[in-house]
Amino acid sequence: MLVAEQQDGGQGASTLESRLNEHQQVLERLARDVEALRGAAPEDRLSLVVFSGELDRQLAAFVIATGAAASGMTVSMFFTFWGTTALRRQVRVSKDIWGRMFGWMLPTGSRKLQLSQLNLGGAGPLVMRHLMRSKGVASLEEMIEIASELEVKLNVCTMTMDLLGLQPDEMIAYPHLEYCGVASFVDLAARSRATLFI
């Protein structure tokens, strides 16, 4: 009888040890899953694709960007195609015939942008800027300066630069301006909490 009790006690200990090992494995698996989820969680980042070169849409992009940056988010703006015109400045650079043609046709800088609606033959932007000034709304140029202070990153599409014949010397002096391809920006956007297209 004593031998039987000892055998039962031995089996009980081995069953308990087996269950403890199973629980330990489950806990380790859960810890790995939690760590994987932590790594897959989006960063507190906003990514904006700025495709449009119109004044009102550029204003909307910078209002959203500066608002997000002021609330503590990391903000990256990707300027592509017509969106890059807001970042141009008047400077003479050597270009081929296609680059010169695009240079003549595209606006040079934020002060030359048209409105997407009610452009009124070029008078619309003047009216909009007057209304903004009278109501104390920051201009696009002021919004770009605020974005700089909030360390908003401006990424200019290298394909667009090549296609439109734009040169880095033509871009505004902005401390957080970089050049990148779409693959780099898509990788950044994939890790962002939100991505917007304007």
Beta strands, then each sheet from edge to edge (+ up, - down):
strand 1: 43-50
strand 2: 74-79
strand 3: 153-157
strand 4: 177-180
strand 5: 192-197
sheet 1: 4+ 3+ 2+ 1+ 5+
end
